């Protein structure tokens, strides 16, 4: 715990952060007077702060030696960058390489288990997968029994339901022995024996056992293959395995990928085309969505990305477009399959859709497509345009999404007749209508301005200069929405390199957390505690419920409570209190051996902030160097080494580090 004096230092630093951040967010950018106002070192630091999740130890020297422009060109072409080290870290997370059907088969969602319980689906023959299914069936039975007990006052058992209890023989020892004794006993045996022991436990015993692992999880899982590790976790909650591996991969990619600009752009586009992981089946649809839709198209043509998101099962499910039915369609009118009525004219008004039912027109996607994905607010479209776009996208649906199937077009659900969208007549031609509308929107001047404003806000300033946005938008329209070309225009602009924007953007919680990990050279063996820190800081990964996603502006994140949370994270990280993450202070000190807190501070200011420390911040930290927790100096030991971890934590929480 910090002393009263150290708390005072934290409060003072937070005050500096808040005032500096608010000033930066309110400042209107002025046109720069010179093409490149920054010197070469500043350009290097600025490029690393804006185009990556933050510099690591040695990055400034590396980029300086390569040349900033050459490094930027390399980042713009991520396929040329070797990222094998990251891939090795991600290899144990097997779901990242699975398609959605494989994820569903190996980590069954609750709906599939319920279908098996009702006899509509069968159990898998593979013994490991079968054990996972049976464990889930047991939980379904328990929930059903509790519900019946609450309703009737007595337990009811369906003899026709497959039972995990019938096939898995519980181990009496887990009930009789002290849990710690059982854990210690299993740690001593081989990984195969550990897995077999867990497979034999009853559902309740297994849940109790996993909870009792606490600080011995790493020892218990040591030596297990990725598949064995996943199996043990899936026996408790298969869906959580999928979610956790996706979240872990996000943190590991941001922290370790050499293709940093691609990861920044993937984060940008995911936030732009946001999908909430807590929306039903989206918890197992997002793996493919981020990998095959967002990351794959992050540096390509905007229209390709737009079409990919429109046809993505994750987006179709999130905005309920898979349920949207044209009011005059065959499906809405009960016309039997196989009988076509191509020439019927629309006559029925839109029907309000019941939740989760295919019985009406759903305008969610049509509205968000124009307001958030393309044109932006106040771009001149009307409610009539929203309705017409919704009619266009009827029939863009999913066939049995709970089984992991992909996009399909269902002619029977599609609204017949021509539509009018933004003054364009969209002739009746089924699925191609949607592609035509997406093409119109992708090439609309309002879309170019809206997208380029968001890009400039993310990379340049909370209030980007209009003339920069205009030049980027012109490139967007001339280059057929080529994202890489738009970025080149931005990165070649004097506005991007103006001194006014240097360290002027406040980091989001994700950017702050990952930049602290990178700056401190942290070694991550378990990313989930970091994910929980992000939740505490108000930015759970994939956790933005509204389609707007998370804001990248300072006003959304600058307040004393939030910044105090960041300071607490910084001190916990450098103090070794974030489980699964280690920081090597020798690396931070660049292998020097400071004999005083002042020497350590000077070295750390250079290594963490490239010397860009204000007098106010320097004075606040310096004033605390006499604190015994910081200097670690005793009266009879004046040369004792300083507390590098504490100094590092204070600098990571400083106003300069809070901004990029």
C-alpha positions as CSV (number, residue, x, y, z in Angstrom):
1,X,0.0,0.0,0.0
2,X,1.2,3.6,-0.7
3,X,1.9,6.0,2.1
4,X,0.0,9.3,2.6
5,X,2.9,11.1,0.8
6,X,2.8,8.8,-2.1
7,X,-0.9,9.1,-2.4
8,X,-0.5,12.9,-2.5
9,X,2.0,12.5,-5.4
10,X,-0.5,10.3,-7.3
11,X,-3.3,12.9,-6.8
12,X,-1.0,15.7,-8.0
13,X,0.0,13.7,-11.1
14,X,-3.7,12.9,-11.8
15,X,-4.5,16.6,-11.6
16,X,-1.8,17.3,-14.2
17,X,-3.2,14.5,-16.4
18,X,-6.8,15.8,-16.2
19,X,-5.9,19.4,-16.9
20,X,-3.5,18.5,-19.8
21,X,-6.0,16.1,-21.3
22,X,-8.9,18.5,-21.2
23,X,-6.8,21.3,-22.7
24,X,-5.7,18.9,-25.5
25,X,-9.3,17.7,-26.2
26,X,-10.6,21.3,-26.5
27,X,-7.8,22.7,-28.6
28,X,-8.7,23.5,-32.2
29,X,-6.0,22.4,-34.6
30,X,-4.4,25.1,-36.7
31,X,-2.8,24.6,-40.1
32,X,0.9,24.0,-39.7
33,X,3.3,26.5,-41.1
34,X,5.8,23.9,-42.3
35,X,5.6,20.5,-44.0
36,X,7.4,18.7,-41.2
37,X,7.8,20.7,-38.0
38,X,9.2,17.8,-35.9
39,X,12.8,16.8,-35.7
40,X,13.8,13.3,-36.7
41,X,13.7,11.9,-33.1
42,X,10.2,13.4,-32.5
43,X,9.0,12.0,-35.8
44,X,10.1,8.6,-34.7
45,X,8.4,8.8,-31.3
46,X,5.3,10.3,-32.9
47,X,5.1,7.6,-35.5
48,X,5.5,4.9,-32.8
49,X,2.9,6.5,-30.6
50,X,0.3,6.9,-33.3
51,X,0.8,3.8,-35.6
52,X,1.5,1.2,-32.9
53,X,0.2,0.4,-29.4
54,X,3.2,2.2,-28.1
55,X,7.0,1.8,-28.4
56,X,8.9,-1.0,-26.7
57,X,12.4,-0.9,-25.3
58,X,14.7,-0.5,-28.3
59,X,12.0,0.5,-30.8
60,X,13.0,4.2,-31.0
61,X,16.6,3.2,-31.9
62,X,15.4,0.5,-34.4
63,X,13.1,2.9,-36.2
64,X,15.6,5.7,-36.2
65,X,18.2,3.4,-37.7
66,X,15.8,2.2,-40.4
67,X,14.4,5.6,-41.1
68,X,10.8,6.7,-40.2
69,X,9.5,6.7,-43.8
70,X,10.9,3.3,-44.6
71,X,9.4,1.9,-41.3
72,X,6.0,3.4,-42.2
73,X,6.1,1.9,-45.6
74,X,6.8,-1.5,-44.1
75,X,3.9,-1.1,-41.7
76,X,1.6,-0.3,-44.6
77,X,2.5,-3.6,-46.1
78,X,2.1,-6.1,-43.1
79,X,2.5,-9.2,-45.3
80,X,6.2,-8.3,-45.7
81,X,6.7,-8.4,-41.9
82,X,7.8,-11.6,-40.2
83,X,5.4,-12.2,-37.2
84,X,6.4,-15.8,-36.4
85,X,7.2,-14.9,-32.7
86,X,3.6,-13.8,-32.2
87,X,2.2,-16.8,-34.0
88,X,4.2,-19.0,-31.6
89,X,2.5,-17.3,-28.6
90,X,-0.9,-17.7,-30.2
91,X,-0.4,-21.4,-31.2
92,X,-1.9,-22.8,-27.9
93,X,-5.1,-20.9,-28.5
94,X,-6.6,-23.5,-30.9
95,X,-9.9,-21.8,-31.5
96,X,-8.2,-19.0,-33.4
97,X,-7.6,-21.4,-36.2
98,X,-11.0,-23.0,-36.2
99,X,-13.9,-22.0,-38.4
100,X,-17.2,-21.4,-36.7
101,X,-18.6,-24.9,-37.3
102,X,-15.5,-26.4,-35.7
103,X,-15.8,-24.1,-32.7
104,X,-19.5,-25.1,-32.3
105,X,-18.7,-28.8,-32.5
106,X,-15.8,-28.6,-30.0
107,X,-17.3,-26.1,-27.6
108,X,-21.0,-26.5,-27.8
109,X,-23.3,-23.6,-27.2
110,X,-26.2,-24.0,-24.8
111,X,-28.8,-24.2,-27.7
112,X,-27.1,-27.2,-29.1
113,X,-27.0,-28.9,-25.7
114,X,-30.7,-28.2,-25.3
115,X,-31.4,-29.7,-28.7
116,X,-29.6,-32.9,-27.6
117,X,-31.5,-32.9,-24.4
118,X,-34.7,-32.9,-26.4
119,X,-33.5,-35.7,-28.6
120,X,-33.2,-33.4,-31.7
121,X,-29.4,-33.8,-32.0
122,X,-27.1,-36.7,-31.1
123,X,-24.0,-36.8,-28.9
124,X,-20.6,-36.9,-30.6
125,X,-18.7,-40.2,-30.7
126,X,-15.3,-38.8,-29.8
127,X,-14.8,-39.6,-26.1
128,X,-13.3,-36.2,-25.2
129,X,-15.9,-34.1,-26.9
130,X,-18.6,-36.5,-25.6
131,X,-17.4,-35.8,-22.0
132,X,-17.7,-32.0,-22.6
133,X,-21.3,-32.4,-24.0
134,X,-22.3,-34.7,-21.1
135,X,-21.0,-32.2,-18.6
136,X,-23.1,-29.5,-20.2
137,X,-26.1,-31.8,-20.3
138,X,-25.7,-32.4,-16.6
139,X,-25.9,-28.6,-16.1
140,X,-29.0,-28.3,-18.3
141,X,-30.6,-31.0,-16.2
142,X,-29.7,-29.3,-13.0
143,X,-31.1,-25.9,-14.2
144,X,-34.3,-27.6,-15.3
145,X,-34.7,-29.5,-12.1
146,X,-34.2,-26.3,-10.0
147,X,-36.7,-24.5,-12.1
148,X,-39.3,-27.3,-11.7
149,X,-38.6,-27.4,-7.9
150,X,-39.2,-23.7,-7.7
151,X,-42.4,-24.1,-9.6
152,X,-43.8,-27.3,-8.1
153,X,-41.9,-27.7,-4.9
154,X,-40.5,-31.0,-5.9
155,X,-37.8,-32.3,-8.3
156,X,-38.8,-33.7,-11.7
157,X,-36.7,-36.0,-13.8
158,X,-37.0,-36.7,-17.5
159,X,-36.0,-40.3,-17.9
160,X,-35.6,-39.8,-21.6
161,X,-32.9,-37.2,-21.3
162,X,-29.3,-38.3,-21.7
163,X,-27.5,-37.9,-18.4
164,X,-23.8,-37.1,-17.7
165,X,-24.2,-38.9,-14.4
166,X,-25.0,-42.1,-16.2
167,X,-21.7,-42.1,-18.2
168,X,-19.2,-40.4,-15.8
169,X,-18.4,-42.2,-12.6
170,X,-17.6,-39.6,-9.9
171,X,-14.5,-40.0,-7.8
172,X,-15.3,-40.4,-4.1
173,X,-11.9,-39.1,-3.1
174,X,-12.8,-35.5,-4.3
175,X,-15.7,-35.6,-1.9
176,X,-13.8,-37.0,1.1
177,X,-10.4,-35.5,0.9
178,X,-9.3,-31.9,1.5
179,X,-9.2,-30.2,-1.9
180,X,-5.6,-29.0,-1.4
181,X,-4.5,-32.6,-0.9
182,X,-6.2,-33.7,-4.1
183,X,-4.7,-30.8,-6.0
184,X,-1.2,-31.6,-4.7
185,X,-1.6,-35.2,-5.5
186,X,-2.6,-34.5,-9.1
187,X,0.2,-32.0,-9.7
188,X,2.6,-34.8,-9.0
189,X,1.2,-37.1,-11.7
190,X,1.5,-36.9,-15.5
191,X,-0.7,-34.4,-17.5
192,X,-2.5,-37.4,-19.1
193,X,-3.4,-38.7,-15.6
194,X,-4.5,-35.3,-14.5
195,X,-6.9,-35.0,-17.4
196,X,-8.3,-38.5,-16.9
197,X,-8.9,-37.7,-13.3
198,X,-10.8,-34.5,-14.1
199,X,-12.9,-36.4,-16.7
200,X,-14.0,-38.9,-14.1
201,X,-15.2,-36.2,-11.7
202,X,-18.9,-35.4,-11.4
203,X,-20.0,-32.0,-12.6
204,X,-20.3,-30.5,-9.1
205,X,-17.0,-32.0,-7.9
206,X,-15.3,-30.7,-11.0
207,X,-16.6,-27.2,-10.5
208,X,-15.5,-27.2,-6.9
209,X,-12.1,-28.6,-7.9
210,X,-11.5,-25.9,-10.5
211,X,-12.5,-23.2,-8.0
212,X,-10.2,-24.6,-5.4
213,X,-7.1,-24.4,-7.7
214,X,-6.7,-20.7,-7.1
215,X,-3.0,-20.0,-7.0
216,X,-2.0,-23.5,-8.3
217,X,-3.6,-23.3,-11.7
218,X,-0.3,-22.8,-13.5
219,X,1.2,-25.9,-11.8
220,X,-1.9,-27.9,-12.5
221,X,-1.9,-27.1,-16.2
222,X,1.9,-27.4,-16.6
223,X,2.9,-29.9,-19.3
224,X,-0.6,-30.2,-20.7
225,X,-1.0,-29.9,-24.5
226,X,-3.2,-27.0,-25.7
227,X,-6.0,-29.5,-26.4
228,X,-5.8,-31.0,-22.9
229,X,-5.8,-27.5,-21.4
230,X,-8.9,-26.5,-23.4
231,X,-10.6,-29.8,-22.6
232,X,-10.3,-29.3,-18.8
233,X,-11.6,-25.7,-19.0
234,X,-14.4,-26.7,-21.4
235,X,-15.7,-29.3,-19.0
236,X,-16.6,-26.4,-16.8
237,X,-17.7,-23.9,-19.4
238,X,-17.0,-24.6,-23.1
239,X,-18.4,-21.2,-24.4
240,X,-16.0,-19.4,-22.0
241,X,-13.0,-21.1,-23.6
242,X,-13.9,-19.5,-27.0
243,X,-14.4,-16.1,-25.4
244,X,-11.3,-16.2,-23.3
245,X,-9.0,-17.3,-26.2
246,X,-10.3,-14.5,-28.4
247,X,-9.7,-11.9,-25.6
248,X,-6.3,-13.3,-24.9
249,X,-5.3,-13.1,-28.6
250,X,-6.4,-9.5,-28.8
251,X,-4.1,-8.5,-25.9
252,X,-1.2,-10.7,-27.2
253,X,-1.5,-9.3,-30.7
254,X,-1.6,-5.7,-29.5
255,X,1.4,-6.3,-27.2
256,X,3.7,-8.4,-29.4
257,X,2.8,-8.2,-33.0
258,X,5.4,-6.8,-35.3
259,X,2.6,-5.8,-37.7
260,X,1.5,-3.0,-35.3
261,X,-0.3,-0.8,-37.8
262,X,-2.4,-3.7,-39.0
263,X,-3.4,-4.5,-35.4
264,X,-4.2,-0.8,-34.8
265,X,-6.4,-0.7,-37.9
266,X,-8.0,-4.0,-37.0
267,X,-9.0,-2.4,-33.7
268,X,-10.2,0.7,-35.5
269,X,-12.4,-1.2,-37.9
270,X,-13.8,-3.6,-35.3
271,X,-14.8,-0.6,-33.3
272,X,-16.3,1.1,-36.4
273,X,-18.2,-2.1,-37.3
274,X,-18.8,-3.0,-33.7
275,X,-20.4,-6.3,-32.7
276,X,-21.1,-7.0,-29.0
277,X,-19.8,-10.4,-27.7
278,X,-22.6,-10.7,-25.2
279,X,-25.3,-10.9,-27.9
280,X,-26.3,-14.5,-27.9
281,X,-24.4,-16.6,-30.5
282,X,-22.0,-13.7,-31.2
283,X,-19.7,-15.1,-28.5
284,X,-18.6,-17.8,-30.9
285,X,-19.1,-15.9,-34.2
286,X,-16.6,-13.2,-33.3
287,X,-13.5,-15.3,-33.8
288,X,-14.2,-15.6,-37.5
289,X,-15.5,-12.1,-37.7
290,X,-12.3,-10.5,-36.5
291,X,-10.0,-12.9,-38.3
292,X,-11.8,-13.3,-41.7
293,X,-13.7,-10.0,-42.0
294,X,-12.0,-7.2,-40.1
295,X,-8.2,-8.1,-40.1
296,X,-8.3,-9.5,-43.6
297,X,-9.7,-6.3,-45.1
298,X,-8.2,-3.8,-42.7
299,X,-5.8,-2.3,-45.2
300,X,-7.7,-3.1,-48.4
301,X,-10.7,-1.5,-50.2
302,X,-13.5,-0.1,-48.0
303,X,-16.2,-1.6,-50.2
304,X,-14.8,-5.1,-49.7
305,X,-14.8,-4.6,-46.0
306,X,-18.3,-3.2,-46.1
307,X,-19.6,-6.2,-48.1
308,X,-17.8,-8.6,-45.8
309,X,-19.3,-7.1,-42.7
310,X,-22.8,-7.1,-44.2
311,X,-22.6,-10.8,-45.0
312,X,-20.9,-11.7,-41.7
313,X,-22.9,-14.0,-39.5
314,X,-21.7,-12.0,-36.5
315,X,-23.2,-8.7,-37.9
316,X,-26.3,-10.4,-39.3
317,X,-27.0,-11.8,-35.8
318,X,-26.0,-8.7,-33.8
319,X,-28.3,-6.4,-35.7
320,X,-31.0,-9.1,-36.3
321,X,-31.0,-8.7,-40.0
322,X,-31.0,-12.5,-40.3
323,X,-34.6,-12.4,-39.0
324,X,-35.8,-9.6,-41.3
325,X,-38.7,-10.6,-43.6
326,X,-40.2,-8.6,-46.4
327,X,-43.9,-7.8,-45.8
328,X,-44.8,-8.9,-49.3
329,X,-42.4,-11.8,-49.5
330,X,-43.4,-15.4,-50.0
331,X,-42.4,-16.2,-46.5
332,X,-44.6,-13.5,-45.0
333,X,-47.5,-14.5,-47.1
334,X,-47.3,-18.2,-46.5
335,X,-46.6,-19.1,-50.1
336,X,-45.3,-22.7,-50.2
337,X,-41.7,-23.3,-51.1
338,X,-41.1,-23.9,-54.8
339,X,-44.0,-21.7,-55.9
340,X,-42.7,-18.4,-57.3
341,X,-44.6,-15.2,-57.6
342,X,-42.1,-12.9,-59.1
343,X,-44.5,-10.2,-60.4
344,X,-46.5,-9.6,-57.2
345,X,-46.4,-5.8,-56.4
346,X,-45.7,-4.7,-52.9
347,X,-48.9,-3.9,-51.1
348,X,-48.4,-4.8,-47.4
349,X,-47.0,-2.2,-45.0
350,X,-44.0,-3.1,-42.8
351,X,-44.8,-5.4,-39.9
352,X,-43.2,-4.7,-36.6
353,X,-41.0,-7.6,-35.9
354,X,-41.4,-9.6,-32.7
355,X,-38.2,-10.2,-30.8
356,X,-36.3,-13.2,-32.2
357,X,-39.0,-14.0,-34.7
358,X,-38.9,-14.0,-38.5
359,X,-42.3,-12.2,-38.9
360,X,-41.5,-8.7,-40.0
361,X,-39.2,-6.1,-41.4
362,X,-36.2,-5.3,-39.2
363,X,-34.6,-1.8,-39.8
364,X,-31.7,-2.2,-37.4
365,X,-29.1,-2.9,-40.0
366,X,-30.4,-0.4,-42.6
367,X,-30.2,2.4,-40.0
368,X,-26.8,1.5,-38.7
369,X,-25.4,0.9,-42.2
370,X,-26.1,4.5,-43.1
371,X,-25.7,6.2,-39.8
372,X,-22.6,4.4,-38.4
373,X,-21.0,2.4,-41.1
374,X,-21.1,4.7,-44.1
375,X,-22.8,8.1,-44.5
376,X,-22.8,9.3,-40.9
377,X,-25.4,11.3,-39.1
378,X,-27.1,14.3,-40.9
379,X,-25.9,13.0,-44.3
380,X,-29.2,13.8,-46.0
381,X,-30.9,10.4,-45.9
382,X,-34.5,10.0,-44.6
383,X,-36.5,7.5,-42.6
384,X,-37.9,6.4,-46.0
385,X,-34.3,5.6,-47.1
386,X,-33.8,3.5,-44.0
387,X,-37.0,1.5,-44.7
388,X,-36.1,1.0,-48.3
389,X,-32.6,-0.2,-47.4
390,X,-34.1,-2.6,-44.9
391,X,-36.3,-3.9,-47.7
392,X,-33.3,-4.4,-49.9
393,X,-31.5,-6.5,-47.3
394,X,-34.4,-8.8,-46.6
395,X,-33.4,-12.4,-47.3
396,X,-29.7,-11.7,-46.2
397,X,-29.9,-14.3,-43.5
398,X,-28.4,-17.3,-41.8
399,X,-29.4,-20.9,-42.0
400,X,-29.3,-22.5,-38.5
401,X,-26.7,-20.0,-37.1
402,X,-26.4,-22.0,-33.8
403,X,-24.7,-24.7,-35.8
404,X,-22.1,-22.2,-37.1
405,X,-23.4,-22.0,-40.7
406,X,-22.6,-18.9,-42.7
407,X,-24.4,-16.3,-44.8
408,X,-27.1,-17.3,-47.2
409,X,-29.6,-15.5,-49.3
410,X,-33.2,-16.7,-48.9
411,X,-35.4,-15.5,-51.9
412,X,-38.6,-16.4,-50.0
413,X,-37.8,-13.8,-47.3
414,X,-36.8,-11.1,-49.8
415,X,-39.2,-8.2,-50.4
416,X,-40.3,-8.1,-54.1
417,X,-40.4,-5.0,-56.3
418,X,-38.1,-2.1,-57.0
419,X,-36.8,0.1,-54.2
420,X,-35.7,3.8,-54.0
421,X,-32.5,4.5,-52.0
422,X,-31.0,8.0,-51.9
423,X,-32.6,8.8,-55.2
424,X,-31.4,5.6,-56.9
425,X,-33.9,3.2,-58.3
426,X,-32.8,-0.3,-57.2
427,X,-34.4,-2.8,-59.6
428,X,-35.7,-6.0,-58.2
429,X,-32.9,-8.6,-58.5
430,X,-32.7,-10.4,-55.2
431,X,-29.3,-10.6,-53.5
432,X,-27.7,-8.3,-56.0
433,X,-29.9,-5.4,-54.7
434,X,-27.9,-5.4,-51.5
435,X,-24.6,-5.4,-53.3
436,X,-25.7,-2.5,-55.4
437,X,-26.7,-0.4,-52.4
438,X,-23.4,-1.2,-50.7
439,X,-21.6,-0.1,-53.8
440,X,-23.5,3.2,-53.8
441,X,-22.8,3.8,-50.1
442,X,-19.1,2.9,-50.4
443,X,-18.6,5.5,-53.1
444,X,-20.7,8.3,-51.7
445,X,-18.9,11.6,-50.9
446,X,-20.5,11.6,-47.4
447,X,-19.1,8.2,-46.7
448,X,-15.6,9.4,-47.8
449,X,-15.8,12.3,-45.4
450,X,-17.3,10.4,-42.5
451,X,-14.7,7.6,-42.7
452,X,-11.8,10.0,-43.2
453,X,-13.0,12.1,-40.3
454,X,-13.0,9.0,-38.0
455,X,-9.5,8.0,-39.2
456,X,-8.1,11.5,-38.7
457,X,-9.7,11.6,-35.2
458,X,-8.0,8.3,-34.3
459,X,-4.6,9.1,-35.7
460,X,-4.3,12.9,-35.7
461,X,-6.5,14.9,-33.3
462,X,-9.9,14.8,-31.5
463,X,-10.7,17.8,-33.7
464,X,-8.9,17.0,-37.0
465,X,-8.2,19.9,-39.4
466,X,-11.0,20.1,-42.1
467,X,-8.5,20.6,-44.8
468,X,-6.7,17.3,-43.9
469,X,-10.1,15.4,-43.9
470,X,-10.9,16.9,-47.3
471,X,-7.6,15.7,-48.8
472,X,-8.1,12.2,-47.3
473,X,-11.7,12.1,-48.6
474,X,-10.5,13.1,-52.1
475,X,-8.0,10.2,-52.1
476,X,-10.8,7.9,-50.8
477,X,-13.0,8.8,-53.8
478,X,-10.2,8.8,-56.4
479,X,-8.6,5.5,-55.2
480,X,-11.9,3.5,-55.0
481,X,-11.9,3.5,-51.2
482,X,-8.3,2.1,-50.9
483,X,-7.7,2.3,-47.2
484,X,-3.9,2.1,-47.6
485,X,-3.9,5.0,-50.0
486,X,-6.0,7.1,-47.6
487,X,-3.5,6.4,-44.8
488,X,-0.6,7.4,-47.1
489,X,-2.3,10.8,-47.7
490,X,-2.8,11.3,-43.9
491,X,0.8,10.2,-43.1
492,X,2.2,12.4,-45.8
493,X,0.4,15.5,-44.6
494,X,1.9,18.4,-42.6
495,X,-1.0,18.1,-40.2
496,X,0.0,14.7,-39.0
497,X,3.5,15.8,-38.2
498,X,2.6,19.2,-36.6
499,X,4.1,19.9,-33.2
500,X,0.6,20.8,-32.1
501,X,-0.5,17.2,-32.3
502,X,2.6,15.7,-30.6
503,X,1.4,13.7,-27.5
504,X,-2.0,15.5,-27.8
505,X,-4.2,12.4,-28.0
506,X,-5.4,10.8,-24.7
507,X,-5.1,7.0,-24.8
508,X,-8.2,4.9,-24.4
509,X,-7.9,2.3,-21.6
510,X,-6.9,-0.4,-24.2
511,X,-4.2,1.9,-25.7
512,X,-2.9,2.9,-22.2
513,X,-2.8,-0.7,-20.8
514,X,-1.1,-2.2,-23.8
515,X,1.3,0.7,-24.2
516,X,2.3,0.2,-20.5
517,X,2.9,-3.5,-21.2
518,X,5.0,-2.7,-24.3
519,X,6.9,0.2,-22.7
520,X,7.9,-1.9,-19.6
521,X,8.9,-4.9,-21.8
522,X,6.3,-7.0,-19.9
523,X,6.3,-10.8,-20.3
524,X,2.7,-12.1,-20.4
525,X,2.1,-15.7,-19.6
526,X,-1.6,-15.2,-18.8
527,X,-3.5,-12.3,-20.4
528,X,-6.8,-12.8,-18.7
529,X,-5.9,-10.7,-15.6
530,X,-5.1,-7.9,-18.0
531,X,-8.5,-8.3,-19.6
532,X,-10.1,-8.0,-16.1
533,X,-8.1,-4.8,-15.6
534,X,-9.5,-3.4,-18.8
535,X,-13.0,-4.2,-17.5
536,X,-12.2,-2.3,-14.4
537,X,-11.0,0.7,-16.5
538,X,-14.4,0.7,-18.3
539,X,-13.4,-0.8,-21.6
540,X,-14.0,-4.6,-21.6
541,X,-12.8,-6.2,-24.8
542,X,-15.6,-6.8,-27.3
543,X,-17.8,-5.4,-24.6
544,X,-19.3,-2.3,-26.2
545,X,-23.1,-3.0,-26.3
546,X,-24.3,-0.2,-28.7
547,X,-23.3,-0.3,-32.4
548,X,-21.4,2.9,-31.9
549,X,-18.5,1.1,-30.2
550,X,-16.1,2.9,-27.9
551,X,-15.1,6.5,-28.3
552,X,-11.5,7.4,-29.1
553,X,-11.9,11.0,-27.8
554,X,-10.5,12.3,-24.5
555,X,-13.8,13.4,-23.2
556,X,-15.0,9.8,-22.9
557,X,-12.1,8.8,-20.7
558,X,-10.8,11.8,-18.8
559,X,-12.1,11.9,-15.2
560,X,-10.3,11.5,-11.9
561,X,-11.8,8.1,-11.0
562,X,-10.8,6.6,-14.4
563,X,-7.3,8.1,-14.3
564,X,-6.8,6.9,-10.7
565,X,-7.6,3.4,-11.9
566,X,-4.9,3.8,-14.6
567,X,-2.4,4.9,-11.9
568,X,-3.3,1.9,-9.8
569,X,-2.8,-0.4,-12.7
570,X,0.6,1.1,-13.5
571,X,1.8,0.6,-9.9
572,X,0.4,-2.9,-9.8
573,X,2.1,-3.8,-13.1
574,X,5.5,-2.6,-12.1
575,X,5.1,-3.9,-8.6
576,X,4.5,-7.4,-9.8
577,X,0.9,-7.5,-8.6
578,X,-0.7,-8.3,-12.0
579,X,-0.9,-12.1,-12.2
580,X,0.5,-13.7,-15.3
581,X,2.7,-10.7,-16.2
582,X,6.3,-10.0,-15.2
583,X,8.3,-6.8,-15.7
584,X,12.1,-6.9,-15.8
585,X,13.4,-3.7,-14.2
586,X,17.0,-4.4,-15.5
587,X,15.6,-4.0,-19.1
588,X,14.0,-0.7,-18.1
589,X,17.3,0.6,-16.7
590,X,19.1,-0.5,-19.9
591,X,21.4,-2.6,-17.8
592,X,22.7,0.4,-15.8
593,X,23.1,0.3,-12.0
594,X,21.8,3.6,-10.6
595,X,22.9,4.2,-7.0
596,X,20.3,6.9,-6.3
597,X,16.6,7.5,-7.0
598,X,17.6,10.6,-9.0
599,X,19.8,8.6,-11.3
600,X,17.1,5.9,-11.7
601,X,14.5,8.6,-12.5
602,X,16.7,10.2,-15.2
603,X,17.3,6.8,-16.9
604,X,13.6,5.9,-16.7
605,X,12.4,9.2,-18.1
606,X,14.6,8.6,-21.1
607,X,13.7,4.9,-21.6
608,X,9.9,5.2,-21.0
609,X,9.2,8.7,-22.3
610,X,12.2,9.6,-24.5
611,X,12.9,12.4,-22.1
612,X,9.6,14.1,-22.9
613,X,8.8,15.0,-19.3
614,X,7.4,18.3,-18.3
615,X,9.0,20.2,-15.4
616,X,5.8,19.8,-13.4
617,X,5.8,16.0,-13.7
618,X,9.5,15.8,-13.0
619,X,9.2,18.0,-9.9
620,X,6.2,16.0,-8.6
621,X,8.1,12.7,-8.9
622,X,11.4,14.2,-7.6
623,X,9.6,15.5,-4.6
624,X,8.6,12.0,-3.7
625,X,12.1,10.5,-4.1
626,X,12.7,11.1,-0.4
627,X,9.8,8.8,0.4
628,X,11.2,5.6,1.8
629,X,9.0,3.5,-0.5
630,X,10.5,5.2,-3.5
631,X,14.2,5.6,-2.5
632,X,14.3,2.5,-0.3
633,X,16.9,4.4,1.7
634,X,17.4,4.0,5.4
635,X,19.2,6.3,7.8
636,X,22.0,3.7,8.2
637,X,22.0,2.7,4.5
638,X,22.3,5.8,2.3
639,X,23.4,3.9,-0.8
640,X,20.6,1.4,-1.0
641,X,19.2,0.9,-4.5
642,X,16.1,2.9,-5.4
643,X,12.7,1.3,-5.9
644,X,12.7,1.2,-9.7
645,X,9.3,-0.4,-9.8
646,X,7.6,2.5,-7.9
647,X,9.3,5.1,-10.0
648,X,8.4,3.3,-13.2
649,X,4.8,3.1,-12.0
650,X,4.6,6.8,-11.4
651,X,6.0,7.6,-14.8
652,X,3.6,5.2,-16.5
653,X,0.8,7.1,-14.8
654,X,2.2,10.5,-15.8
655,X,0.4,13.0,-18.1
656,X,3.0,12.4,-20.8
657,X,2.5,8.6,-20.8
658,X,-1.3,9.0,-20.7
659,X,-1.1,10.8,-24.1
660,X,0.2,9.6,-27.4
